Structures are given as C-alpha cells and as structure tokens.
Amino acid sequence: MAKLFDKFSNNYKTLLDESLHITGFDTDYFATAKIRALARLFPEFCQRPIRFLDFGCGNGSLQNPITKFFPQAAYVGTDLSNEMVQQARDLNNGSGVVFELASEQWRQGAYDVIFVANVFHHIPHTDHLKILKELRSLLTHRGKFILWEHNPWNPFTRKIVKDCIFDKDAVLISPLKLKKLCKMTGFSQMRIVFTTFFPKSLRFMVPLEPWLGWLPLGGQYILVGENPE
Ligand SMILES: C[S@@+](CC[C@H](N)C(=O)[O-])C[C@H]1O[C@@H](n2cnc3c(N)ncnc32)[C@H](O)[C@@H]1O
C-alpha cells in the first residue's frame, strides 16, 4: 500500500482530477466541500482551539480548508506513504505538523476531532477494527470521529473508483458494515450522513445537500461517532 501511493505521489492531484472529470469538479472543490460539511456538522468547533488529526492525510489537501473553517485548530496529519507525507509537509502552511505513520509523535496527546477521508477502502478490511480501536483511544472524552467514505451503493462512485489508477486496491465498504464495526469499537452517538449528490452541471442544487443526508444515493457518506469515555 505504501508503495502504491509513493508511486503516484508526484502526480496524485492530476490523476485524481482526471478521475473526477465525470463530476465536473476538481480535487480542491471536494477538499473544501468535505471540511465545509464538517463545519456544518460541528459548528461548536469552528472557533475553539481544538486538536485535529487528519489520519491518512495524503498530500495534505485538507490542510488549507481546515485552517479556513477551523482557524484555531492545531492540525496533525499522518499517512502510511512517506512520499505523501513529504508532499503534505511541503504544502503545510505553517499551521500544522505531519508525521509518518510509523512515528510515535502523532500518537501523543488526545484529539478533539479525528477525520479519516477516503482512506479505509485502501486498508485491508481485516485491519479495520484494530485501527478503529487505536483511533478511538486517541480521542478526548466526547471527541468526534468522522469517517468519510465512497458510497458503494452509488453507481457513479463505483465507476469512478473502477477507472481510477490508484484505486486498484480499493475495496468499498458499506455504510452499515462500517457502522457495525464502529459500534464494536465502542463509539457512541453514531450516525450516517450521505453526501456529494450533484455534479457541477447541477451545482445550483448543492445547497440542498444538508437536507438529503438520509438518502443513501449520495456519492459519498460520512460516518460520525463520539468517544463516550
Ligand atoms: C485517496 S488518499 C486520501 C488522502 C486524503 N485523506 C484526502 O482526502 O485527500 C488515501 C490515503 O490513505 C493512505 N493510507 C492507506 N493506508 C493507510 C493506513 N493504513 N494508515 C494511514 N494512511 C493510509 C494512503 O497512503 C493515501 O495517502
């Protein structure tokens, strides 16, 4: 896995833009949309000094939107691919730190928010529970856990993943299966919110998305949980 993303790190953004072509949007749009949705889900965190872990941060494309929507957040990123970590460090706007997955440094202290965007479908499913338990152990009391994933029930999503060169190893996860795993991990207050419904040609409908979270047809879904301890 590390090798897969190391290999594509130099032209990751270009390749991702190409595979998203069908939607009419680019990677920057989706990075901002993710963090805008997060701010909508947890407005109480927008103006608080929180510790924020971006697990599987890739090339760090979420850092700028996080700084914009959560200006007081202390950003920590980590990724399995050392090449992606290097890119995330290069992109770092000085407001955060990025560590290799093998480092102990990102495992220190507790986080108010752990965000995991489009990472779990690259991780062997047999490892999911172990990683979920570790991430839960790093949350503060009532800290929020957010998993953002491709929705396997959406045919356009399945096509994009099938055609994407660095998704060759991807195994999509049903929201119900992931919710069950999160329950086994001990998360509470869990809910699934479907998102990313409209292509750019229907952009005028995007403001409706917050009312469509119940509809299991979105291109992606957000699984939200809380650490009860
Ligand atoms: C599709 S990219 C998503 C990057 C970023 N989260 C985003 O939304 O732009 C998936 C990332 O997950 C990382 N990854 C894969 N397996 C991982 C693991 N076990 N632990 C941490 N990161 C992992 C890959 O190296 C890659 O950078």
The ligand as an SDF file (V2000), in Angstrom:
LIG
                    3D

 27 29  0  0  0  0  0  0  0  0999 V2000
   -7.2220    8.5440   -1.5100 C   0  0  0  0  0  0  0  0  0  0  0  0
   -5.9610    9.1060   -0.4370 S   0  0  0  0  0  0  0  0  0  0  0  0
   -6.8620   10.2400    0.5930 C   0  0  0  0  0  0  0  0  0  0  0  0
   -5.9980   11.3450    1.1040 C   0  0  0  0  0  0  0  0  0  0  0  0
   -6.7280   12.4140    1.9590 C   0  0  0  0  0  0  0  0  0  0  0  0
   -7.3460   11.8400    3.1260 N   0  0  0  0  0  0  0  0  0  0  0  0
   -7.7440   13.1930    1.1530 C   0  0  0  0  0  0  0  0  0  0  0  0
   -8.9410   13.0910    1.4370 O   0  0  0  0  0  0  0  0  0  0  0  0
   -7.3310   13.9080    0.2370 O   0  0  0  0  0  0  0  0  0  0  0  0
   -5.7090    7.7280    0.6370 C   0  0  0  0  0  0  0  0  0  0  0  0
   -4.5040    7.8910    1.5530 C   0  0  0  0  0  0  0  0  0  0  0  0
   -4.5790    6.8880    2.5720 O   0  0  0  0  0  0  0  0  0  0  0  0
   -3.2580    6.4950    2.8760 C   0  0  0  0  0  0  0  0  0  0  0  0
   -3.2940    5.2000    3.5920 N   0  0  0  0  0  0  0  0  0  0  0  0
   -3.5360    3.9870    3.1000 C   0  0  0  0  0  0  0  0  0  0  0  0
   -3.4900    3.0490    4.0730 N   0  0  0  0  0  0  0  0  0  0  0  0
   -3.2320    3.7190    5.2260 C   0  0  0  0  0  0  0  0  0  0  0  0
   -3.0680    3.3170    6.5980 C   0  0  0  0  0  0  0  0  0  0  0  0
   -3.1530    2.0430    6.9660 N   0  0  0  0  0  0  0  0  0  0  0  0
   -2.8100    4.2600    7.5060 N   0  0  0  0  0  0  0  0  0  0  0  0
   -2.7020    5.5730    7.1460 C   0  0  0  0  0  0  0  0  0  0  0  0
   -2.8340    6.0100    5.8720 N   0  0  0  0  0  0  0  0  0  0  0  0
   -3.0990    5.0910    4.9200 C   0  0  0  0  0  0  0  0  0  0  0  0
   -2.5700    6.4440    1.5180 C   0  0  0  0  0  0  0  0  0  0  0  0
   -1.1680    6.4520    1.6220 O   0  0  0  0  0  0  0  0  0  0  0  0
   -3.1430    7.6750    0.8440 C   0  0  0  0  0  0  0  0  0  0  0  0
   -2.3490    8.8170    1.0320 O   0  0  0  0  0  0  0  0  0  0  0  0
  1  2  1  0
  2  3  1  0
  2 10  1  0
  3  4  1  0
  4  5  1  0
  5  6  1  0
  5  7  1  0
  7  8  2  0
  7  9  1  0
 10 11  1  0
 11 12  1  0
 11 26  1  0
 12 13  1  0
 13 14  1  0
 13 24  1  0
 14 15  1  0
 14 23  1  0
 15 16  2  0
 16 17  1  0
 17 18  1  0
 17 23  2  0
 18 19  1  0
 18 20  2  0
 20 21  1  0
 21 22  2  0
 22 23  1  0
 24 25  1  0
 24 26  1  0
 26 27  1  0
M  CHG  2   2   1   9  -1
M  END
$$$$
